[in-house]
Amino acid sequence: MGLFARRKTILVDSDVLVVGGGMAGCGAVYESRYWGRDLKIVCVEKSNIERSGAVAQGLYAINCYMGMQWNENQPEDHVRYARNDLMGLVREDLGYDIARHVDSTVHMFEEWGLPIMKNPETGRYQREGKWQIMIHGESYKPIVAEAARMAATEVYNRIMVTHLLMDKRKSDRVAGAVGFNVRTGDFYVFRAKAVIVCAGGASHIFKPRAVGEGMGRTWYAPWSSASAYALPILAGAKMTQMENRIVLTRFKDGYGPVGAYFLHLKTYTENAYGEEYESKWYEHTKQLVGDYVDRHPVPTCLRNHALLEEVKAGRGPIRMVTTKAFQDPDKETVGWENFLGMTISQAVVWASQNIDPKHTNPELTTSEPYVMGSHATCSGAWASGPSDCAPSEYQWGYNRMMTVEGLFGAGDTIGGTAHKFSSGSFTEGRIAGKAAVNYANDIGKDKPEVSEAEYEDLKKVIYQPLENFRVGRNEIVAGTVSPSYILPIHGLQRLEKIMDEYVGGISAHYMTNQPLLTRGLELLAMLKQDLDHLGAEDLHQLQRSWELHHRVLASEAVTQHTMYRRETRWPGYYYRADHPKLDDHNWHCFTLSRYDRHSGKWELEKAPVYHIVD
Ligand SMILES: Cc1cc2nc3c(=O)[nH]c(=O)nc-3n(C[C@H](O)[C@H](O)[C@H](O)COP(=O)(O)OP(=O)(O)OC[C@H]3O[C@@H](n4cnc5c(N)ncnc54)[C@H](O)[C@@H]3O)c2cc1C
């Protein structure tokens, strides 16, 4: 017990607590201050908001901008686009809500100093595609973080939030959060009237293509550890579309993005024999998904599908034809700059593998699956919609409030709304911030109360891996192996193997079925039991331990949802071999789950999809 007694406990009170200071979190903080001038707005972040989250190393394009000032697109157009890409299933109310506000967000970014490229002929923002505008975005995150820092009452960096706290008097109302400082080890108890979870998506739940020396190299940020899902799941919030994992076609080994290449440089792909292959798979795909294959643009998953089938037919590798575009010096510059502002490692990989895209067409591959709610998929929490346009069934309270009272979310956290990207995530943070302030004001004196017994119990649980290591290391039998604990890296690799082999990862060509999923759930249950025996050598490993806890719970949700949806809705993201076709008759719906942390049981149900835009 000595280990626990030494830990300082720091209590922090707030009106609105924002967990995670990435794009959505910064938006939530900024807007909470705007509407809650006198409120205490606190942001807690496991890294440092200056360079945290998926935008940490910069971006080259803002992928969600309507351009309403020039009548380029309207919010309804974006809803149609996202619905098409997600094979019909999006929360149109939430997507519309983001789309109608996103331009104002981008204009603020420009005012704050973000350089946005301009088309010299029209004076408008330089488009990369219909929705994307190009930026000099190396410092995108520090610029956005500065606005949040100035708006927040306090920002607590380097604190990993492990659990949400519930109200002592009302078990379905949130009351705050707990976590620990990953540098000092101090224990933090945040008490809040409203909590907004903005803790990013999930990488490293499926085995990555890059293992061993390349293990940290994933497409999605390696530090995105599923807290956005685990925190609400543990609090009893309903989740939606957790089966809708994303698989990306990217440049091989560096995961360099391909969007600017396709859209701006007008490059294209071919198989190993220099042949166009997508059209060859048209009839085959049509049999699986029907008319969805005829939609324009072709849904992202279906483009993956053609690539995967071509490779399975033995005509890989697939290459991006860059050699023609790169003869134009301007395009060559754009091609390289695209990586230097966003994914420097791709340029380094090409240099190390003697690939100059001016002379060699680089290989493409598909990534391992990730779970996220802001890119081209829409996993996340089930949230109440805007009062003016959400169908009544989607409204049970404040905008972006989950099914737990006082608990809000934005960005990767919120499900059903794909294609928000960096600007849309910030915008959704703003929407959630405004709603959370209203909620905090409306509850008046009826403040949630935190139970001291609850957080003291959690304190013991949170630091237990350090104790397990301290005791168990005396029994080391070889190298780092102790019979009494497992190390976080071992648990992570076990998780990745289970998800890869049973839930549709790269080794299984993204294929799964009912028996595989059933066995996957059994193995995940065994892994969960062993998590009580995690051993952490230091605070860094303690953070890894809790990231693993979060990843495992999110993985369980993914597996449960994948089992529940008995169809293959998104070929190219994953396949149910026992239900190989899209089935609009039975499954044109959202899947919802709720986890009971006391019994460990999941309940799943369907929710209707309402089309509010024609
Ligand atoms: C490789 C890649 C390329 C992309 N390219 C583009 C692009 O070109 N254009 C574009 O517009 N968008 C792009 N996006 C999408 C964009 O980055 C995301 O949509 C956006 O960052 C999501 O915002 P978020 O706040 O939900 O998550 P993030 O921005 O990732 O923020 C999550 C935050 O939560 C913190 N956190 C996590 N867990 C905890 C915890 N337990 N306790 C406390 N803090 C925690 C994290 O440290 C992080 O700061 C890209 C994303 C990726 C991964």
The ligand as an SDF file (V2000), in Angstrom:
LIG
                    3D

 53 58  0  0  0  0  0  0  0  0999 V2000
   -2.5020   10.2870  -40.9830 C   0  0  0  0  0  0  0  0  0  0  0  0
   -3.6460   11.2220  -40.9690 C   0  0  0  0  0  0  0  0  0  0  0  0
   -3.7950   12.1140  -41.9980 C   0  0  0  0  0  0  0  0  0  0  0  0
   -4.8470   13.0090  -41.9900 C   0  0  0  0  0  0  0  0  0  0  0  0
   -4.9240   13.8940  -42.9970 N   0  0  0  0  0  0  0  0  0  0  0  0
   -5.8550   14.8680  -42.9460 C   0  0  0  0  0  0  0  0  0  0  0  0
   -5.8480   15.8920  -43.9270 C   0  0  0  0  0  0  0  0  0  0  0  0
   -5.0470   15.8900  -44.8410 O   0  0  0  0  0  0  0  0  0  0  0  0
   -6.7710   16.8890  -43.7970 N   0  0  0  0  0  0  0  0  0  0  0  0
   -7.6760   16.9140  -42.7890 C   0  0  0  0  0  0  0  0  0  0  0  0
   -8.4700   17.8620  -42.7290 O   0  0  0  0  0  0  0  0  0  0  0  0
   -7.7130   15.9330  -41.8570 N   0  0  0  0  0  0  0  0  0  0  0  0
   -6.8160   14.9280  -41.9080 C   0  0  0  0  0  0  0  0  0  0  0  0
   -6.8140   13.9350  -40.9620 N   0  0  0  0  0  0  0  0  0  0  0  0
   -7.9300   13.8530  -40.0060 C   0  0  0  0  0  0  0  0  0  0  0  0
   -7.7410   14.7020  -38.7480 C   0  0  0  0  0  0  0  0  0  0  0  0
   -6.4430   14.6510  -38.3110 O   0  0  0  0  0  0  0  0  0  0  0  0
   -8.7060   14.1560  -37.6860 C   0  0  0  0  0  0  0  0  0  0  0  0
   -9.9850   14.1410  -38.2530 O   0  0  0  0  0  0  0  0  0  0  0  0
   -8.7540   15.0110  -36.4130 C   0  0  0  0  0  0  0  0  0  0  0  0
   -7.4760   15.1990  -35.8830 O   0  0  0  0  0  0  0  0  0  0  0  0
   -9.6510   14.3460  -35.3780 C   0  0  0  0  0  0  0  0  0  0  0  0
   -9.7370   15.2000  -34.2740 O   0  0  0  0  0  0  0  0  0  0  0  0
   -9.8980   14.6340  -32.7870 P   0  0  0  0  0  0  0  0  0  0  0  0
   -9.8170   15.7850  -31.8730 O   0  0  0  0  0  0  0  0  0  0  0  0
  -11.0610   13.7280  -32.7250 O   0  0  0  0  0  0  0  0  0  0  0  0
   -8.6180   13.7100  -32.5650 O   0  0  0  0  0  0  0  0  0  0  0  0
   -7.1100   14.1950  -32.3580 P   0  0  0  0  0  0  0  0  0  0  0  0
   -6.8540   15.4420  -33.1130 O   0  0  0  0  0  0  0  0  0  0  0  0
   -6.2590   13.0210  -32.6580 O   0  0  0  0  0  0  0  0  0  0  0  0
   -7.0320   14.5490  -30.8100 O   0  0  0  0  0  0  0  0  0  0  0  0
   -7.1950   13.6070  -29.7820 C   0  0  0  0  0  0  0  0  0  0  0  0
   -6.4790   14.1390  -28.5520 C   0  0  0  0  0  0  0  0  0  0  0  0
   -6.8170   13.3780  -27.3970 O   0  0  0  0  0  0  0  0  0  0  0  0
   -5.6390   13.1480  -26.6230 C   0  0  0  0  0  0  0  0  0  0  0  0
   -5.8890   11.9560  -25.8080 N   0  0  0  0  0  0  0  0  0  0  0  0
   -6.0540   10.6930  -26.2480 C   0  0  0  0  0  0  0  0  0  0  0  0
   -6.3110    9.8760  -25.2120 N   0  0  0  0  0  0  0  0  0  0  0  0
   -6.3090   10.6370  -24.1060 C   0  0  0  0  0  0  0  0  0  0  0  0
   -6.5170   10.3580  -22.7200 C   0  0  0  0  0  0  0  0  0  0  0  0
   -6.8050    9.1250  -22.3010 N   0  0  0  0  0  0  0  0  0  0  0  0
   -6.4260   11.3690  -21.8200 N   0  0  0  0  0  0  0  0  0  0  0  0
   -6.1580   12.6450  -22.2510 C   0  0  0  0  0  0  0  0  0  0  0  0
   -5.9340   12.9560  -23.5470 N   0  0  0  0  0  0  0  0  0  0  0  0
   -6.0340   11.9680  -24.4610 C   0  0  0  0  0  0  0  0  0  0  0  0
   -4.5770   12.9780  -27.6820 C   0  0  0  0  0  0  0  0  0  0  0  0
   -3.2860   13.1250  -27.1660 O   0  0  0  0  0  0  0  0  0  0  0  0
   -4.9670   14.0660  -28.6820 C   0  0  0  0  0  0  0  0  0  0  0  0
   -4.4190   15.2980  -28.3440 O   0  0  0  0  0  0  0  0  0  0  0  0
   -5.7910   13.0010  -40.9400 C   0  0  0  0  0  0  0  0  0  0  0  0
   -5.6480   12.0770  -39.9010 C   0  0  0  0  0  0  0  0  0  0  0  0
   -4.5860   11.1990  -39.9190 C   0  0  0  0  0  0  0  0  0  0  0  0
   -4.4310   10.2190  -38.8100 C   0  0  0  0  0  0  0  0  0  0  0  0
  1  2  1  0
  2  3  1  0
  2 52  2  0
  3  4  2  0
  4  5  1  0
  4 50  1  0
  5  6  2  0
  6  7  1  0
  6 13  1  0
  7  8  2  0
  7  9  1  0
  9 10  1  0
 10 11  2  0
 10 12  1  0
 12 13  2  0
 13 14  1  0
 14 15  1  0
 14 50  1  0
 15 16  1  0
 16 17  1  0
 16 18  1  0
 18 19  1  0
 18 20  1  0
 20 21  1  0
 20 22  1  0
 22 23  1  0
 23 24  1  0
 24 25  2  0
 24 26  1  0
 24 27  1  0
 27 28  1  0
 28 29  2  0
 28 30  1  0
 28 31  1  0
 31 32  1  0
 32 33  1  0
 33 34  1  0
 33 48  1  0
 34 35  1  0
 35 36  1  0
 35 46  1  0
 36 37  1  0
 36 45  1  0
 37 38  2  0
 38 39  1  0
 39 40  1  0
 39 45  2  0
 40 41  1  0
 40 42  2  0
 42 43  1  0
 43 44  2  0
 44 45  1  0
 46 47  1  0
 46 48  1  0
 48 49  1  0
 50 51  2  0
 51 52  1  0
 52 53  1  0
M  END
$$$$
